[in-house]
Amino acid sequence: MTRPYAPGEREGPSGYRPFGGAAPLEVGPPPERPTFWTRALGDPPSRYGERIRWRGDEAWRFFDPTRSKLAAALCRGLPETPFTPGEDVLYLGASTGTTVSHVADLVGPEGRVFAVELSPRVLPRLLLLAREYPNVHPILADVRAPASYFGDIPQVSVIYQDVSQPEQLAIAQENARLFLRSGGWILLALKRASLFGKAAERGPDVGLGLGFRVAYRTGLEPFHREHAFLAFRYGEEILPGAKGAEPGRSRPRARAWKRAGR
Ligand SMILES: C[S@@+](CC[C@H](N)C(=O)[O-])C[C@H]1O[C@@H](n2cnc3c(N)ncnc32)[C@H](O)[C@@H]1O
């Protein structure tokens, strides 16, 4: 994970500031609520009609919180993202690639996004995205049967899941078991009613089971009604009571997560 931007540390032209160290992610100046932007990897830069802001040759794409649950989670205070240049990501429930395209911006040309989608209806748009974004690898498959794409995907650092399936926890667990490296992250967007009722906001007792730890959770209102967003850390070394229980989380960073968590 990259470090969140500390106010006053560095400020770009017109008040746009880096958010998350090495990743091409910026946060715009308030007036009302923060806006997030990713530097476009593809050309033409606009993928779904989103606003584009130019700085010299660089195109920055508005990361629309009403279109993407990841952008909504950032607006709701997600303190950092695990998407850094060069990382491999398994994306479950890619749809037409709206959020996939921003994740692809963040991991950059050295990273890869393996984008799994069930519906052949949306696949053409995902394939179109992959033409402009060579780091996006569309896979037509059912995420409930990860064995079907086992040979196509390496060990990844992050799993992002947004599938609105009743068995979404089991899906995350099984995909993590097969593809997520120890110490990796699972970001989960879920409809509150679908499985947990309201429990997603109850506390860290809501989880994926042994080896997973909730690092952050939030509701996504007003952008996505009745949705919650959870970030889990995964791995042997974060089993409760294990030595070095939170790898890579320095005290200041742990404090930042605590402050941001609700
Ligand atoms: C809410 S949409 C995803 C939106 C997308 N994550 C974004 O932000 O741009 C959910 C997607 O999951 C897909 N989906 C649902 N069940 C699935 C399954 N079992 N395997 C793969 N994809 C699935 C749906 O076809 C749909 O495109």
The ligand as an SDF file (V2000), in Angstrom:
LIG
                    3D

 27 29  0  0  0  0  0  0  0  0999 V2000
  -22.0150   -3.8570  -10.2220 C   0  0  0  0  0  0  0  0  0  0  0  0
  -21.4060   -4.5090  -11.7240 S   0  0  0  0  0  0  0  0  0  0  0  0
  -19.6800   -4.1450  -11.6700 C   0  0  0  0  0  0  0  0  0  0  0  0
  -19.3010   -2.7140  -11.9460 C   0  0  0  0  0  0  0  0  0  0  0  0
  -17.8220   -2.5580  -12.0900 C   0  0  0  0  0  0  0  0  0  0  0  0
  -17.1140   -3.1710  -10.9850 N   0  0  0  0  0  0  0  0  0  0  0  0
  -17.4040   -1.0930  -12.1700 C   0  0  0  0  0  0  0  0  0  0  0  0
  -17.2520   -0.4580  -11.1260 O   0  0  0  0  0  0  0  0  0  0  0  0
  -17.1840   -0.6060  -13.2690 O   0  0  0  0  0  0  0  0  0  0  0  0
  -21.3570   -6.2300  -11.3650 C   0  0  0  0  0  0  0  0  0  0  0  0
  -20.8180   -7.0730  -12.4990 C   0  0  0  0  0  0  0  0  0  0  0  0
  -20.5440   -8.3720  -12.0020 O   0  0  0  0  0  0  0  0  0  0  0  0
  -20.8450   -9.2920  -13.0190 C   0  0  0  0  0  0  0  0  0  0  0  0
  -21.0570  -10.6130  -12.4020 N   0  0  0  0  0  0  0  0  0  0  0  0
  -22.1160  -10.9980  -11.6360 C   0  0  0  0  0  0  0  0  0  0  0  0
  -21.9640  -12.2870  -11.2780 N   0  0  0  0  0  0  0  0  0  0  0  0
  -20.7830  -12.7060  -11.8000 C   0  0  0  0  0  0  0  0  0  0  0  0
  -20.0930  -13.9480  -11.7730 C   0  0  0  0  0  0  0  0  0  0  0  0
  -20.5870  -14.9960  -11.1120 N   0  0  0  0  0  0  0  0  0  0  0  0
  -18.9110  -14.0490  -12.4280 N   0  0  0  0  0  0  0  0  0  0  0  0
  -18.3980  -12.9770  -13.0920 C   0  0  0  0  0  0  0  0  0  0  0  0
  -19.0260  -11.7800  -13.1600 N   0  0  0  0  0  0  0  0  0  0  0  0
  -20.1930  -11.6380  -12.5250 C   0  0  0  0  0  0  0  0  0  0  0  0
  -22.1020   -8.7370  -13.6640 C   0  0  0  0  0  0  0  0  0  0  0  0
  -22.2940   -9.2740  -14.9730 O   0  0  0  0  0  0  0  0  0  0  0  0
  -21.8060   -7.2400  -13.6550 C   0  0  0  0  0  0  0  0  0  0  0  0
  -21.2080   -6.8460  -14.8660 O   0  0  0  0  0  0  0  0  0  0  0  0
  1  2  1  0
  2  3  1  0
  2 10  1  0
  3  4  1  0
  4  5  1  0
  5  6  1  0
  5  7  1  0
  7  8  2  0
  7  9  1  0
 10 11  1  0
 11 12  1  0
 11 26  1  0
 12 13  1  0
 13 14  1  0
 13 24  1  0
 14 15  1  0
 14 23  1  0
 15 16  2  0
 16 17  1  0
 17 18  1  0
 17 23  2  0
 18 19  1  0
 18 20  2  0
 20 21  1  0
 21 22  2  0
 22 23  1  0
 24 25  1  0
 24 26  1  0
 26 27  1  0
M  CHG  2   2   1   9  -1
M  END
$$$$
